[in-house]
Amino acid sequence: MSNSLNIPTATHKPRPFIDLLISIIIPSVILMKLSGNEDLGATNALILALSFPLVWGIFELIKYRKFNFIALLGLISVLLTGGIGLLHLDTQWLAIKEAAIPGIIGIIVLISTKTRYPLIKTLLYNPKVLNVEKIGKKLEELGKTSIFEFRLMNSTYMLSGTFFFSSIMNYFLAVWVVTSPAGSVEFNEQLGQMTLLSYPVIAIPSMIMMLAIAYYLWRTVHGITGLSLEEIINDPKNT
């Protein structure tokens, strides 16, 4: 459907520091420092803390007008965390929820290998990142397309593995850190601690694994085609 108002769609630019501040640091500080009865109280602090990533996620989805399944799962994750806390459910559900979100993504990545469009092509091997057209032509000239597709599939399996790693680590981190009853001040404080710990314990190792996959993909393209890094990486001016 065309946009009758001709309003240009904003281009999404990664803002890792803002994302980190809004989604992790601010909610964690609120949960750990403002959950006491003399401050906001456990319930109000939980609602306020979760409102930051929730509102930010909705804002991003609306502003860029593009369906993002992973972002949607993130919003669902925030809502489930709030539900567990506000309904005073067993903390085991928090551990299950923490494991389920990346686990679902990992399964989807695996399922994508059975389709025409493996998710590795969406995340890494796409025209916004690599000069796919030049690489494709070179592969056809050398008759190495099938070999490349096989290694691209290996990259997809490795990508799925990073999400399963996050799933396992999320579960054990939640079980280890969050031990107090949901809805209590201690629960909020431990939830904040878990959120902060998730960055060095889970996010950074996952990022390193993603970089390793990107390096493997580059080495694969370079090794098969002989193209240089400058030829492989796409020039943003051409997109």
SULMOTA-V784440 format. One record per helix or strand of 2 or more residues. SS is the DSSP state (alpha for helix, beta for strand). FROM is the first residue (numbers start at 1). TO is the last residue. Records with the same first field share a line. If there is no record, write none. Layout:
# SULMOTA-V784440
SS->FROM-TO ; FROM-TO
This chain:
# SULMOTA-V784440
alpha->16-33 ; 42-64 ; 69-86 ; 92-112 ; 119-123 ; 132-142 ; 145-177 ; 185-225 ; 229-232 ; 236-238
